């Protein structure tokens, strides 16, 4: 075949080239291959054949025959015969999500999951009433040696494809996340009393007469943190970080605790929250709702006017929140006080919550001092813009807005960081012989090779980045870079590349510190309603402060690993839901033209991100038909062989929405001159 491709390239058909490329992937199973290698190995010397190879590569990717292991590099997905037995062991027993194709006597599950090369065969008696076109969850039960397709049983019918609830449940199931809450767990929550006894209050410090409020997103229901503030006779400020005392209600080993441990975290999709705890607990009993007595575990600090912590204590408390703020209300108050508010004539109407302006401004000032100090110590400043959708009653996205972190968010963030750091230091900052098992939130130093790649790439924009030296020197250089690109056309690109050079934060009983925050000791204490590690921290903190012995390190390291894995799965599901809504949103804007920025360059085309809504799509190489473009991996660009025209990362372009594929969550764009 390869000799034929070399000697008679003009007569090569698409079918012949597909066969040759398939053979090449089979021969290199487990290895990654790029388009240049395919062209060289098959000796494709004419421009049409090279373009045809790029098209076939794109089709193989769409069909799931190959997978993209990194941009521009692919490897075989479908199991080859020599590895069939091993593949059976890896697939069998797992569940997959897809769309049913029902025939008279049997059915198939068509799935986009790259782990399974072929559709899953389903015997009619194992269909569980599923109908053609419905989304379903299927478990693979067998893959006989003679069979082309694995055999599966339907576990659950999710419903009709295209229905919003069905699609969101499908995303959760796809990432192995629960989409329904067990009735037995809900029932157990219903039996938890919501009355706080006088005996319980007597065991706690009473903060019910101290000014206290919550600050959360406007649509939040699970308020797991509150701040209190009062001035002491010494002139110092007593600030309380009060966290819902979830473990008072959820006992270790109970059915509710086991479910929370399994889930690991609440999951936040575009249009819903899938809670870690039953609704009765997360939105009612534990939620720090205003004008209700609530039990908390609290970090109390005394701060002077310079924002220095002069004293702290960690105690169980009872609070009664005076007011529930949302971020927008607090931001409006801060902006008015700082003169940042846009003029609205001569009138100065009172804002909601104006009666606590002085206290809010003290907290704002202290938070900004803490923030400035944190960055001076080497904390990395990644303030990323988040995509948010406005959804109608049917779950359809009607508009997109970009959410930025402003001073109101920073106020809460800095006091939560402070409380988490104090708790970690309380347990961890002791002589080695006295150290006890504890879950830390850790973050390793950046990947040196990736950082070098960023440093090389940004030189073309005139920036520099230090990749050697102390942690403080490197983080200061990263912060300078992030500051220098702010507001520039290449900002999004440089921020994305820099972020990819960072390691992922995770949970561990082995403390190595948190590089991104520049903290030697850090944990998660402030969100026990939505994160299981915080519940672990609450229990161990109470145990150790009462003089208890250390717990099993092995057991808690396993819990940390599980929590880290579930966190990653939840983040992946959130990204998938955003991508789905982006495609759904752009379907209503087919053929419209938008300003965009080239966000990725590969051998099969370039990716562009629309400026106004952050939706990203692919401009396939086959549509760049004015020249034959080659991928320059080192310089992140495509170069026209004849015209020498370049498409470079970060370049501004105009794009038109060409194709929208909801099933695969894919957008295709066409460039507009």
C-alpha positions as MATLAB code, in Angstrom:
seq = 'XXXXXXXXXXXXXXXXXXXXXXXXXXXXXXXXXXXXXXXXXXXXXXXXXXXXXXXXXXXXXXXXXXXXXXXXXXXXXXXXXXXXXXXXXXXXXXXXXXXXXXXXXXXXXXXXXXXXXXXXXXXXXXXXXXXXXXXXXXXXXXXXXXXXXXXXXXXXXXXXXXXXXXXXXXXXXXXXXXXXXXXXXXXXXXXXXXXXXXXXXXXXXXXXXXXXXXXXXXXXXXXXXXXXXXXXXXXXXXXXXXXXXXXXXXXXXXXXXXXXXXXXXXXXXXXXXXXXXXXXXXXXXXXXXXXXXXXXXXXXXXXXXXXXXXXXXXXXXXXXXXXXXXXXXXXXXXXXXXXXXXXXXXXXXXXXXXXXXXXXXXXXXXXXXXXXXXXXXXXXXXXXXXXXXXXXXXXXXXXXXXXXXXXXXXXXXXXXXXXXXXXXXXXXXXXXXXXXXXXXXXXXXXXXXXXXXXXXXXXXXXXXXXXXXXXXXXXXXXXXXXXXXXXXXXXXXXXXXXXXXXXXXXXXXXXXXXXXXXXXXXXXXXXXXXXXXXXXXXXXXXXXXXXXXXXXXXXXXXXXXXXXXXXXXXXXXXXXXXXXXXXXXXXXXXXXXXXXXXXXXXXXXXXXXXXXXXXXXXXXXXXXXXXXXXXXXXXXXXXXXXXXXXXXXXXXXXXXXXXXXXXXXXXXXXXXX';
ca = [
       0.000    0.000    0.000;
       2.760    2.441    0.887;
       4.640    1.694   -2.358;
       1.404    2.252   -4.211;
       0.910    5.543   -2.399;
       4.432    6.529   -3.406;
       4.374    5.487   -7.084;
       0.739    6.012   -8.054;
      -0.348    8.792   -5.722;
      -2.560   10.399   -8.368;
      -4.801    7.298   -8.429;
      -5.152    6.888   -4.668;
      -8.831    6.839   -3.661;
     -10.233    7.949   -0.340;
     -11.044    4.342    0.571;
      -7.455    3.276   -0.116;
      -6.074    6.125    1.978;
      -8.429    5.316    4.867;
      -7.157    1.724    4.797;
      -3.521    2.863    4.747;
      -4.034    5.310    7.621;
      -5.934    2.677    9.631;
      -3.053    0.233    9.145;
      -0.614    2.900   10.297;
      -2.578    3.533   13.493;
      -2.914   -0.219   14.110;
       0.843   -0.718   13.703;
       1.496    2.125   16.133;
      -1.158    1.234   18.729;
      -0.384    3.026   21.975;
       1.819    5.593   20.216;
       0.832    9.128   19.244;
       0.945   10.152   15.578;
       0.680   13.565   13.921;
      -0.290   14.533   10.387;
       3.310   15.125    9.274;
       4.244   11.574   10.229;
       1.263   10.207    8.293;
       2.227   12.242    5.220;
       5.870   11.109    5.435;
       5.117    7.442    6.170;
       2.567    7.149    3.361;
       4.665    9.378    1.092;
       1.806   11.659    0.156;
       3.473   14.242   -2.067;
       0.589   16.072   -3.727;
      -1.440   18.831   -2.138;
      -4.841   17.104   -2.736;
      -3.651   13.896   -1.046;
      -2.349   15.796    1.958;
      -5.654   17.643    2.281;
      -7.515   14.341    1.940;
      -5.380   12.859    4.746;
      -6.256   15.826    6.976;
      -9.979   15.289    6.229;
      -9.754   11.568    7.018;
      -7.917   12.346   10.258;
     -10.741   14.695   11.262;
     -13.371   12.070   10.402;
     -11.534    9.370   12.383;
     -11.492   11.703   15.366;
     -15.221   12.482   15.071;
     -16.053    8.771   14.783;
     -14.021    7.941   17.890;
     -11.650    5.638   16.005;
      -8.736    7.730   17.221;
      -8.378   10.126   20.141;
      -6.456   13.340   20.552;
      -3.876   12.840   23.305;
      -2.536   16.387   22.934;
      -3.133   19.042   20.361;
      -2.015   17.727   16.986;
      -1.218   14.174   18.157;
      -3.532   11.148   17.965;
      -3.553    7.520   18.892;
      -5.780    4.526   18.259;
      -8.922    4.286   20.397;
     -10.539    1.125   19.096;
      -8.947   -2.072   20.514;
      -6.795   -4.007   18.050;
      -6.963   -7.787   17.865;
      -3.661   -8.374   19.677;
      -4.976   -6.403   22.624;
      -8.580   -7.660   22.495;
      -8.398   -9.720   25.671;
      -6.885   -6.837   27.638;
      -9.494   -4.453   26.208;
     -12.315   -6.777   27.298;
     -11.043   -6.722   30.867;
     -10.806   -2.880   30.787;
     -14.284   -2.193   29.346;
     -16.409   -4.939   30.762;
     -18.264   -3.917   33.932;
     -18.236   -0.197   33.137;
     -21.239    1.966   32.321;
     -21.568    4.243   29.307;
     -24.011    6.930   28.230;
     -25.360    7.311   24.723;
     -28.364    7.264   22.420;
     -30.386    4.122   21.728;
     -30.842    2.851   18.179;
     -33.627    0.293   18.511;
     -34.268   -2.357   15.838;
     -36.985   -5.037   15.831;
     -35.104   -7.722   17.800;
     -32.134   -5.882   19.288;
     -30.686   -2.432   19.923;
     -27.384   -0.562   20.011;
     -26.121    2.193   22.282;
     -24.345    4.784   20.169;
     -21.832    6.565   22.367;
     -19.197    9.233   21.828;
     -17.033    7.726   24.571;
     -13.590    7.138   23.057;
     -12.942    4.233   25.422;
     -15.299    2.045   23.394;
     -14.408    1.791   19.731;
     -17.771    0.301   18.649;
     -21.435    0.724   19.520;
     -22.689   -1.468   22.384;
     -25.029   -4.306   21.397;
     -28.112   -4.686   23.627;
     -30.335   -7.802   23.538;
     -34.036   -6.923   23.287;
     -34.821   -8.441   26.701;
     -32.199   -6.166   28.310;
     -33.558   -2.951   26.795;
     -35.646   -2.032   29.871;
     -38.329   -0.401   27.735;
     -35.939    1.978   26.011;
     -37.121    3.572   22.770;
     -35.291    4.675   19.664;
     -33.549    8.043   20.137;
     -33.658    7.983   23.941;
     -30.612    8.637   26.087;
     -29.659    5.659   28.264;
     -27.045    4.374   30.678;
     -25.729    0.943   29.674;
     -23.421   -1.447   31.512;
     -21.067   -3.623   29.451;
     -21.469   -7.229   30.639;
     -19.472   -9.172   28.031;
     -17.329   -8.916   24.923;
     -17.042  -12.379   23.323;
     -13.878  -13.051   21.379;
     -15.738  -13.511   18.078;
     -17.913  -10.404   18.457;
     -17.240   -7.025   16.908;
     -19.331   -5.207   19.535;
     -19.385   -5.398   23.320;
     -22.679   -6.580   24.844;
     -24.503   -4.468   27.396;
     -27.609   -4.193   29.567;
     -29.596   -1.003   30.016;
     -29.176    0.296   33.569;
     -31.363    3.384   33.282;
     -33.417    5.231   30.690;
     -32.717    8.950   30.991;
     -35.330   10.139   28.499;
     -35.690   11.830   25.154;
     -32.554   13.318   23.604;
     -32.614   17.110   23.525;
     -34.629   17.489   26.729;
     -32.625   19.734   29.081;
     -32.971   17.559   32.208;
     -32.106   14.458   30.195;
     -28.992   16.047   28.715;
     -27.770   17.340   32.092;
     -28.340   13.903   33.664;
     -26.482   12.352   30.736;
     -23.489   14.604   31.394;
     -23.465   13.613   35.066;
     -23.750    9.911   34.215;
     -21.025   10.257   31.585;
     -18.570   11.345   34.291;
     -19.723    8.745   36.792;
     -21.556   11.291   38.933;
     -24.954   10.636   40.572;
     -27.972   12.391   39.067;
     -30.610   11.254   41.581;
     -30.545   11.290   45.374;
     -31.175    7.944   47.162;
     -34.576    7.915   48.856;
     -33.149    6.264   51.977;
     -30.665    9.127   52.450;
     -33.387   11.740   51.952;
     -35.526    9.882   54.490;
     -32.689    9.837   57.038;
     -32.299   13.606   56.623;
     -36.019   14.106   57.276;
     -35.569   12.540   60.721;
     -32.815   14.941   61.817;
     -34.316   17.418   64.333;
     -33.978   21.090   63.469;
     -34.386   22.336   67.042;
     -31.290   23.666   68.862;
     -31.495   22.787   72.544;
     -30.523   25.084   75.427;
     -27.966   22.474   76.471;
     -26.255   22.699   73.075;
     -26.177   26.504   73.162;
     -24.640   26.396   76.636;
     -21.681   24.404   75.238;
     -20.888   27.084   72.656;
     -19.760   30.692   72.428;
     -22.814   32.844   71.774;
     -22.435   35.304   68.873;
     -26.142   35.922   68.338;
     -25.882   39.549   69.479;
     -22.871   40.317   67.239;
     -23.473   41.852   63.799;
     -23.314   38.944   61.342;
     -24.134   38.573   57.659;
     -23.673   36.257   54.683;
     -22.481   37.286   51.203;
     -23.240   34.838   48.395;
     -24.298   34.610   44.733;
     -27.780   35.957   44.118;
     -29.239   32.487   43.415;
     -27.495   30.656   46.286;
     -29.466   28.659   48.858;
     -26.695   26.844   50.722;
     -25.062   29.535   52.866;
     -22.166   27.750   54.539;
     -20.151   30.787   55.701;
     -20.914   34.053   57.487;
     -18.832   36.959   58.806;
     -19.307   38.770   62.092;
     -17.618   42.021   63.092;
     -17.407   44.248   66.149;
     -14.868   46.702   67.487;
     -13.196   45.855   70.791;
     -12.349   48.297   73.580;
      -8.704   48.047   72.532;
      -9.614   49.526   69.155;
      -8.922   46.232   67.386;
     -11.562   44.535   65.274;
     -12.932   41.122   66.189;
     -13.860   39.329   62.982;
     -15.545   35.944   63.040;
     -15.480   33.494   60.144;
     -18.448   31.277   60.951;
     -18.842   27.975   59.102;
     -21.936   25.769   59.196;
     -21.411   22.982   61.742;
     -22.445   20.195   59.377;
     -20.772   17.392   61.331;
     -22.939   18.190   64.366;
     -25.840   16.818   62.303;
     -24.063   14.305   60.043;
     -22.456   11.615   62.167;
     -19.424    9.740   60.868;
     -20.401    6.426   59.273;
     -24.103    7.283   59.000;
     -25.994    6.691   55.757;
     -25.869   10.432   55.007;
     -22.130   10.553   55.704;
     -21.418    7.541   53.478;
     -23.347    9.142   50.599;
     -21.486   12.447   51.075;
     -18.146   10.625   51.161;
     -19.036    8.798   47.932;
     -20.040   12.034   46.159;
     -17.089   13.999   47.509;
     -18.466   17.352   46.392;
     -21.523   19.192   45.143;
     -21.561   19.525   41.362;
     -22.356   22.858   39.731;
     -23.706   22.539   36.203;
     -24.850   25.461   34.085;
     -28.464   25.335   35.254;
     -28.422   23.455   38.552;
     -26.582   22.362   41.655;
     -26.349   18.642   42.366;
     -25.799   18.725   46.148;
     -23.479   16.548   48.182;
     -25.944   16.562   51.100;
     -29.745   16.121   51.125;
     -31.637   19.347   50.492;
     -33.070   19.431   54.029;
     -29.538   19.766   55.363;
     -27.794   21.913   52.744;
     -30.599   24.421   52.133;
     -32.393   24.431   55.468;
     -30.914   23.002   58.690;
     -27.220   23.789   58.028;
     -27.651   26.820   55.761;
     -26.853   30.046   57.639;
     -30.137   31.728   56.760;
     -30.887   35.184   58.199;
     -32.797   35.648   61.458;
     -32.416   31.996   62.476;
     -30.213   30.529   65.210;
     -27.525   28.364   63.591;
     -24.704   26.160   64.875;
     -21.228   26.954   63.541;
     -17.577   26.048   63.825;
     -15.759   29.384   63.823;
     -12.361   31.009   63.463;
     -12.302   34.238   65.492;
      -9.501   36.739   64.859;
      -8.516   40.075   66.372;
      -7.048   42.437   63.760;
      -5.462   45.844   64.233;
      -5.866   48.776   61.860;
      -2.907   47.521   59.805;
      -4.740   44.276   59.060;
      -2.424   42.202   61.260;
      -3.876   39.211   63.132;
      -2.936   39.712   66.784;
      -4.968   36.812   68.205;
      -7.100   33.910   67.039;
      -9.177   31.074   68.433;
     -11.168   28.193   66.917;
     -14.443   27.528   68.713;
     -17.918   26.084   68.302;
     -20.493   28.880   68.231;
     -24.131   29.742   67.784;
     -24.966   32.690   65.496;
     -27.994   34.533   64.137;
     -27.330   36.264   60.809;
     -28.691   39.833   60.616;
     -28.780   39.958   56.843;
     -28.286   38.004   53.665;
     -26.286   39.983   51.053;
     -25.583   39.012   47.480;
     -22.286   39.982   45.852;
     -23.866   42.652   43.658;
     -25.320   44.499   46.675;
     -21.994   44.549   48.509;
     -20.123   45.554   45.345;
     -22.488   48.505   44.854;
     -21.867   49.690   48.428;
     -18.079   49.374   48.057;
     -18.071   51.201   44.720;
     -20.186   54.042   46.137;
     -17.870   54.446   49.115;
     -14.744   54.370   46.946;
     -16.189   56.814   44.420;
     -16.178   54.131   41.713;
     -19.939   54.353   41.224;
     -21.137   55.830   37.936;
     -23.025   59.152   38.418;
     -26.816   58.822   38.497;
     -27.764   62.477   38.612;
     -27.843   64.437   41.848;
     -29.852   61.891   43.829;
     -28.200   59.458   46.209;
     -30.759   56.751   46.857;
     -30.047   54.386   49.753;
     -28.743   50.978   48.730;
     -30.011   47.682   50.227;
     -28.028   47.005   53.396;
     -26.663   50.556   53.643;
     -27.069   50.435   57.444;
     -23.988   48.183   57.676;
     -21.805   50.207   55.287;
     -19.153   51.079   57.905;
     -18.648   47.447   58.901;
     -18.569   46.292   55.274;
     -15.926   48.875   54.466;
     -13.777   47.765   57.414;
     -13.969   44.178   56.136;
     -13.183   45.376   52.604;
     -10.143   47.318   53.809;
      -8.831   44.368   55.862;
      -9.393   41.982   52.953;
      -7.411   44.197   50.583;
      -4.533   44.344   53.092;
      -4.542   40.530   53.327;
      -4.676   40.295   49.534;
      -1.771   42.699   49.012;
       0.334   40.828   51.565;
      -0.492   37.478   49.956;
       0.712   38.589   46.528;
       3.804   40.187   48.052;
       4.633   36.757   49.526;
       4.407   35.066   46.124;
       0.738   34.147   45.614;
      -0.120   33.808   41.903;
      -2.876   36.100   40.653;
      -5.130   34.103   38.323;
      -8.379   36.083   38.135;
     -10.138   34.210   35.343;
     -13.376   35.359   33.742;
     -16.172   32.789   34.096;
     -18.888   32.135   31.510;
     -22.450   32.285   32.862;
     -25.709   31.627   31.010;
     -29.173   33.033   31.544;
     -31.539   30.085   31.136;
     -35.255   30.135   30.330;
     -37.907   27.897   31.917;
     -37.123   25.044   29.494;
     -33.383   25.235   30.221;
     -32.567   26.915   26.917;
     -29.740   29.503   27.053;
     -31.019   32.938   26.067;
     -27.977   35.077   26.854;
     -24.362   34.838   28.005;
     -22.516   37.064   30.427;
     -18.953   37.004   31.726;
     -18.491   36.967   35.484;
     -15.479   38.793   36.910;
     -14.054   38.683   40.414;
     -14.602   42.071   42.005;
     -13.953   43.564   45.453;
     -17.040   41.929   47.022;
     -15.809   38.485   45.955;
     -12.315   39.326   47.186;
     -13.711   40.315   50.588;
     -15.149   36.840   51.147;
     -12.227   35.068   49.469;
      -9.551   36.617   51.683;
     -11.320   35.813   54.963;
     -12.005   32.232   53.833;
      -8.323   31.858   52.885;
      -7.332   33.269   56.262;
      -9.558   30.832   58.167;
      -8.333   27.848   56.114;
      -4.710   28.818   56.713;
      -5.197   29.324   60.468;
      -6.841   25.893   60.823;
      -4.041   24.183   58.848;
      -1.356   25.915   60.904;
      -3.136   25.022   64.154;
      -2.688   21.313   63.421;
       0.341   21.212   61.125;
       2.694   23.868   62.494;
       4.101   21.735   65.299;
       7.343   19.778   65.862;
       7.633   16.742   63.581;
       7.146   14.218   66.390;
       3.831   15.843   67.344;
       2.358   15.990   63.843;
      -1.002   14.305   63.402;
      -2.772   12.978   60.326;
      -4.702   15.782   58.661;
      -6.092   16.496   55.153;
      -4.233   19.404   53.553;
      -4.993   21.227   50.338;
      -1.683   21.104   48.488;
      -0.379   22.617   45.250;
       3.000   21.701   43.744;
       5.402   23.993   41.858;
       4.762   24.543   38.105;
       5.830   21.983   35.512;
       9.331   23.215   34.450;
       9.022   21.955   30.862;
       5.626   23.614   30.337;
       6.879   26.821   31.949;
       9.835   26.862   29.551;
       7.380   26.477   26.679;
       5.376   29.477   27.885;
       8.562   31.524   28.283;
       9.633   30.700   24.724;
       6.246   31.464   23.212;
       5.616   34.845   24.884;
       8.871   36.318   23.589;
       7.128   36.902   20.230;
       4.796   39.302   22.090;
       7.709   41.044   23.793;
       7.243   39.482   27.261;
       9.707   37.664   29.491;
       9.219   34.966   32.119;
      11.737   33.650   34.651;
      11.700   29.868   34.847;
      14.497   29.322   37.374;
      15.238   30.599   40.837;
      13.264   30.495   44.077;
       9.502   29.889   44.219;
       9.039   33.553   45.109;
      11.066   34.738   42.100;
       9.131   32.525   39.654;
       5.703   33.435   41.042;
       6.600   37.154   41.003;
       7.601   36.811   37.347;
       4.313   35.008   36.538;
       2.344   37.761   38.290;
       4.202   40.445   36.350;
       3.401   38.658   33.105;
      -0.301   38.353   34.022;
      -0.357   42.036   34.948;
       1.400   43.128   31.755;
      -0.969   41.242   29.421;
      -4.118   42.594   31.070;
      -6.285   44.338   28.497;
      -4.117   43.190   25.576;
      -5.334   41.079   22.646;
      -3.142   38.182   23.785;
      -4.373   38.240   27.427;
      -6.655   35.203   27.198;
      -4.033   33.178   25.345;
      -1.147   33.946   27.712;
      -3.340   33.353   30.780;
      -4.486   29.988   29.409;
      -0.952   28.820   28.588;
       0.325   29.962   31.999;
      -2.513   28.181   33.774;
      -1.765   24.953   31.898;
       1.813   25.102   33.188;
       0.472   24.945   36.746;
      -0.050   21.694   38.612;
      -3.541   20.796   39.840;
      -4.296   21.423   43.496;
      -5.356   18.309   45.409;
      -5.950   16.856   48.864;
      -3.282   14.904   50.728;
      -2.124   14.020   54.229;
       1.435   14.802   53.048;
       1.768   18.564   53.342;
       3.987   20.248   50.741;
       2.336   23.651   51.003;
       0.255   25.506   48.451;
       2.368   27.100   45.710;
      -0.412   29.121   44.083;
      -1.417   30.757   47.362;
       2.133   30.907   48.747;
       0.984   29.272   52.015;
       3.127   26.717   53.845;
      -0.001   25.311   55.494;
      -3.431   25.272   53.897;
      -6.597   23.177   54.125;
     -10.304   23.332   53.291;
     -12.442   24.167   56.335;
     -14.933   26.735   55.055;
     -17.386   24.766   52.848;
     -18.571   21.578   54.606;
     -22.018   21.797   52.972;
     -20.509   21.227   49.515;
     -17.090   19.543   50.074;
     -16.447   16.313   51.974;
     -12.793   17.149   52.848;
     -14.107   20.107   54.894;
     -16.237   17.668   56.912;
     -13.143   15.546   57.487;
     -11.256   18.641   58.651;
     -14.052   19.661   61.050;
     -14.088   16.249   62.697;
     -10.327   15.919   63.039;
      -9.910   19.504   64.209;
     -12.462   18.961   66.997;
     -10.795   15.647   67.904;
      -7.279   17.072   68.090;
      -8.200   20.297   69.904;
      -9.859   18.077   72.521;
      -6.584   16.148   72.950;
      -7.489   13.117   70.825;
      -4.957   10.775   69.220;
      -3.959   10.819   65.587;
      -6.055    8.809   63.124;
      -4.917    6.310   60.477;
      -2.806    8.026   57.831;
      -3.521    5.353   55.224;
      -7.280    5.625   55.610;
      -7.281    9.390   55.298;
      -4.889    9.411   52.349;
      -7.356    7.153   50.512;
     -10.175    9.561   51.396;
      -8.065   12.457   50.101;
      -7.345   10.672   46.822;
     -11.033    9.883   46.335;
     -12.060   13.483   47.094;
      -9.459   14.796   44.627;
     -10.718   12.426   41.914;
     -14.361   13.394   42.479;
     -13.417   17.071   42.377;
     -11.814   16.555   38.954;
     -14.848   14.645   37.688;
     -17.182   17.387   38.921;
     -15.059   20.050   37.194;
     -15.087   18.036   33.956;
     -18.889   17.697   34.123;
     -19.226   21.440   34.708;
     -17.055   22.169   31.651;
     -19.092   19.699   29.573;
     -22.359   21.380   30.596;
     -20.933   24.785   29.646;
     -19.774   23.419   26.289;
     -23.201   21.889   25.679;
     -24.953   25.185   26.428;
     -22.481   27.089   24.258;
     -23.296   24.848   21.288;
     -27.020   25.109   22.051;
     -26.729   28.894   22.316;
     -24.851   29.175   19.009;
     -27.403   26.993   17.194;
     -29.739   29.998   17.345;
     -26.991   32.117   15.759;
     -26.117   29.927   12.780;
     -24.524   31.930    9.942;
     -23.980   34.998   12.154;
     -20.526   36.632   12.102;
     -18.503   37.369   15.252;
     -15.182   38.869   16.300;
     -12.931   36.119   17.623;
      -9.374   35.300   18.657;
      -7.372   32.263   17.539;
      -7.215   30.177   20.718;
      -5.566   27.016   19.410;
      -3.631   25.785   16.378;
      -3.415   22.138   15.306;
      -2.611   20.019   12.280;
      -6.280   19.642   11.401;
      -7.259   23.298   11.753;
      -7.398   26.206   14.120;
      -9.606   26.970   17.092;
     -11.183   30.385   17.539;
     -12.891   31.839   20.603;
     -15.650   34.422   20.155;
     -14.765   37.556   22.104;
     -18.235   38.453   23.389;
     -19.257   35.047   24.770;
     -16.116   32.842   24.959;
     -17.651   30.134   22.717;
     -14.862   28.168   21.017;
     -15.109   26.393   17.672;
     -12.911   24.700   15.097;
     -12.081   26.040   11.650;
     -11.209   22.746    9.882;
      -8.046   22.655    7.775;
     -10.112   21.521    4.778;
     -11.947   24.878    4.859;
      -8.684   26.839    4.600;
      -8.722   26.275    0.846;
      -6.791   29.334   -0.326;
      -3.467   27.573    0.267;
      -1.899   24.422    1.721;
      -1.209   25.199    5.372;
       1.409   23.442    7.476;
       1.474   23.318   11.275;
       4.451   25.017   12.927;
       4.258   23.455   16.400;
       7.159   25.435   17.831;
       5.628   28.806   16.971;
       1.964   27.875   17.477;
       0.894   28.835   13.942;
      -0.242   27.613   10.540;
       1.839   28.755    7.557;
       0.663   28.807    3.946;
       3.184   27.038    1.734;
       2.589   29.290   -1.298;
       1.477   32.595    0.215;
       3.415   32.269    3.518;
       0.285   33.616    5.217;
       0.274   32.834    8.932;
      -2.518   32.057   11.375;
      -1.018   32.673   14.827;
      -2.300   32.070   18.352;
      -3.880   35.221   19.741;
      -4.583   36.695   16.291;
      -7.903   38.502   15.789;
     -10.216   36.940   13.192;
     -13.838   37.115   12.063;
     -15.798   33.860   12.129;
     -19.170   32.593   11.048;
     -21.033   29.772   12.782;
     -20.973   26.926   10.248;
     -22.008   23.724   12.085;
     -23.309   22.859   15.565;
     -23.188   19.274   16.903;
     -24.966   19.007   20.266;
     -24.285   15.289   20.711;
     -20.533   15.841   20.495;
     -20.649   19.348   22.006;
     -18.723   20.647   18.978;
     -18.825   23.925   17.064;
     -17.388   24.468   13.586;
     -16.611   27.982   12.401;
     -15.772   29.392    8.987;
     -13.364   32.294    8.608;
     -14.808   35.501    7.166;
     -12.532   37.869    5.266;
];
